[in-house]
Amino acid sequence: MLRTNFPLKAVAVALLLSLTLPLIGCSKEKAEAIKTGAEQFRVEASSALDAIRELNNQDALVIFTSNDQEVKNIANEFNEKTDVTRFVNDKLAFKQRLETPNSDLERNLSGMQEAYELFASMFRSLPRGNFLAGKDVKKTKIFAVKLTIQMVNLAKMLGEAPFRFSARRQDLMHQFQAANELTDAAAKKPALVMAAQQLIKLRDDEAKANTDAITQCLKAAEAGKLITNLIDQYDKLSVGDILDLTRNSLSIINDVTGGSHNVQAAISRYDAFVKNKIDADPLWKDVLNTDVKSLESLVKNSSK
Amino acid sequence: MSNDDAAMLSAVKDTLDGLAFKYSNSDFDTQQQLGPKIQDLNNQYNALRTKLVSDANVMTAADLTQMTAIRDAIDHAADTQALILGIARAAFFIGTKL
């Protein structure tokens, strides 16, 4: 009896599993789309944070921009009245004492980068667990929202408080000073013109570097919007809808990248998007309007 | 971020740039006087710049813990799914052979 029923039961169980699993989860294609979207978000955000890191390096205080300049300065400073011990110790400790890098900011940027990596890693097994992980995917929406807002915040910060190229500014000041000290009028004029050209170039280069970083933050924010949408609607969307969403998002990313550096307009557009979301989606509103303590409870609530 | 923060940051940087330039043109005694001022101002500037970046950060330690837990849960779901599908395939195979 057992022997005759077993094949039927086994086939029935196998059929039942293959019929019910797709109903409780998302398709493999959707799972792949979410995984790819999260990875894209990580890549764009990481590039944005790298751009800010590079700006911070350029912004760091530099007094002597070359060894030659420092050597000349040290040689000029020393005279018969100088306290030799104090002088040597001071010069040896110069960089540690005055030109200290901003390690707290670096720690902040690294922490942010780790958060984007962790976010993408949440979906690394999703295509293999697409039938059973649906409930867990829903819990990730709040983090997609928060990480998207973070990129918009960074773009706004860069717009309001741009970084500078400190070493080049010092060089430029010395260039103007040297030109101004020339006594020969025929040589002075071209030297000043050259310094003025360098000034314009530095102004453009600083503006471009800050604009590029803002643009990259907004590209990352767009990738964040896409993954938030995919997570939010993944059980409702068809594969065609996902393709449409992805295509639209890619086109916006290209607009941001290939635009005419009208960054303020792009920031305003994203600001408007966030404000609109705050009106339409309570989760976005809660992320922006609550303090850290209540955010923690929000995370717990969103996991239920 | 408030406009005050941005204005303060810019003002501190202007002063810092000026002091750095003056330092590089000074004799040793003047440098000894300028050094602590530059150091103090540079620390203030770094702290303010860090504040602006950390103000943009909306993630908390609890978020990271929660994300790690979700990642582990999805990994676990993938393993469970592989096991279930493996059992189903084995059952189907055995069922069709008997």
Contacts between the chains, C-beta under 8 A, distances in Angstrom:
chain1	res1	chain2	res2	distance
A	3	B	98	7.5
A	6	B	94	7.8
A	6	B	95	7.3
A	6	B	98	6.4
A	7	B	94	7.2
A	7	B	95	4.1
A	7	B	96	7.2
A	7	B	97	7.9
A	7	B	98	4.2
A	8	B	95	7.1
A	9	B	95	7.6
A	10	B	91	3.9
A	10	B	92	6.7
A	10	B	94	5.5
A	10	B	95	3.5
A	11	B	91	7.3
A	11	B	92	6.0
A	11	B	95	3.9
A	11	B	96	6.8
A	13	B	88	6.8
A	13	B	91	5.3
A	14	B	88	4.3
A	14	B	89	7.1
A	14	B	91	4.7
A	14	B	92	3.7
A	14	B	95	6.9
A	15	B	92	7.8
A	17	B	84	6.3
A	17	B	85	7.4
A	17	B	88	4.3
A	18	B	88	6.4
A	21	B	81	7.6
A	21	B	84	7.5
A	21	B	85	7.9
A	52	B	53	7.4
A	56	B	49	7.4
A	59	B	49	7.6
A	61	B	16	6.2
A	61	B	20	6.2
A	61	B	38	7.5
A	61	B	42	5.0
A	61	B	45	7.7
A	62	B	20	7.3
A	63	B	20	4.6
A	63	B	23	5.5
A	63	B	24	5.4
A	63	B	38	7.8
A	64	B	24	6.0
A	69	B	24	7.3
A	73	B	24	6.1
A	77	B	27	5.5
A	77	B	28	4.4
A	77	B	31	7.2
A	78	B	28	7.2
A	82	B	28	5.8
A	87	B	28	6.1
A	90	B	28	7.7
A	90	B	31	7.7
A	90	B	32	7.2
A	90	B	35	7.7
A	97	B	35	6.6
A	97	B	39	6.1
A	98	B	23	8.0
A	98	B	35	6.3
A	98	B	38	5.4
A	98	B	39	5.7
A	98	B	42	6.8
A	99	B	42	7.8
A	100	B	39	7.7
A	100	B	42	6.5
A	100	B	43	7.4
A	100	B	46	7.4
A	102	B	46	4.1
A	102	B	49	6.3
A	102	B	50	6.4
A	104	B	46	6.8
A	104	B	47	7.4
A	104	B	50	4.4
A	105	B	46	6.8
A	105	B	49	5.9
A	105	B	50	4.5
A	105	B	53	5.7
A	108	B	50	6.2
A	108	B	53	5.1
A	108	B	54	5.2
A	108	B	57	6.6
A	109	B	53	7.0
A	111	B	57	7.4
A	111	B	59	8.0
A	112	B	57	6.0
A	112	B	59	7.4
A	114	B	64	7.7
A	115	B	59	4.9
A	115	B	63	7.4
A	115	B	64	6.4
A	115	B	67	7.7
A	118	B	64	6.2
A	118	B	67	4.9
A	118	B	68	6.6
A	118	B	71	7.1
A	119	B	67	6.3
A	121	B	71	5.5
A	122	B	67	5.8
A	122	B	70	5.2
A	122	B	71	4.3
A	122	B	74	6.1
A	123	B	74	6.9
A	124	B	71	7.4
A	124	B	74	7.9
A	124	B	75	7.5
A	125	B	74	5.4
A	125	B	75	4.6
A	125	B	77	7.5
A	125	B	78	3.7
A	125	B	79	7.9
A	126	B	74	5.8
A	126	B	78	7.4
A	128	B	78	3.8
A	128	B	81	6.5
A	128	B	82	6.2
A	129	B	74	5.6
A	129	B	75	7.5
A	129	B	76	7.9
A	129	B	77	3.7
A	129	B	78	3.2
A	129	B	79	7.6
A	129	B	80	7.4
A	129	B	81	4.9
A	130	B	81	7.5
A	131	B	81	5.4
A	132	B	77	4.0
A	132	B	78	7.8
A	132	B	80	5.8
A	132	B	81	4.9
A	133	B	73	7.2
A	133	B	74	4.5
A	133	B	77	3.9
A	133	B	78	7.0
A	133	B	81	8.0
A	136	B	70	5.3
A	136	B	73	4.7
A	136	B	74	5.1
A	136	B	77	6.6
A	137	B	74	7.4
A	139	B	66	7.8
A	139	B	70	5.5
A	140	B	67	7.5
A	140	B	70	5.9
A	143	B	59	7.9
A	143	B	63	6.2
A	143	B	66	7.6
A	143	B	67	5.7
A	146	B	58	4.9
A	146	B	59	6.0
A	146	B	63	6.8
A	147	B	59	7.1
A	149	B	58	5.7
A	150	B	56	6.1
A	150	B	57	6.2
A	150	B	58	5.3
A	150	B	59	6.8
A	153	B	1	8.0
A	153	B	55	7.4
A	153	B	56	3.6
A	153	B	57	7.8
A	153	B	58	7.1
A	154	B	53	7.4
A	154	B	56	4.8
A	156	B	1	6.8
A	156	B	56	7.7
A	157	B	1	5.5
A	157	B	52	5.2
A	157	B	53	6.8
A	157	B	55	7.4
A	157	B	56	5.2
A	160	B	1	5.8
A	160	B	3	7.2
A	160	B	6	4.5
A	161	B	1	7.1
A	161	B	5	7.1
A	161	B	6	4.2
A	161	B	9	5.1
A	161	B	10	7.2
A	161	B	49	7.7
A	161	B	52	5.7
A	164	B	13	6.3
A	164	B	17	7.9
A	166	B	17	6.9
A	166	B	20	7.7
A	169	B	17	5.7
A	170	B	17	7.3
A	170	B	20	6.1
A	170	B	21	6.3
A	170	B	24	7.2
A	173	B	17	7.7
A	173	B	21	4.8
A	174	B	21	7.7
A	174	B	24	7.5
A	177	B	25	7.7
A	287	B	58	6.6
A	292	B	60	5.4
A	295	B	58	7.7
A	295	B	60	6.1
A	295	B	62	7.7
A	295	B	63	7.7
A	296	B	60	6.3
A	296	B	62	4.3
A	299	B	62	6.0
A	299	B	63	6.0
A	299	B	66	5.1
A	300	B	66	7.9
A	303	B	66	6.7
A	303	B	70	7.9
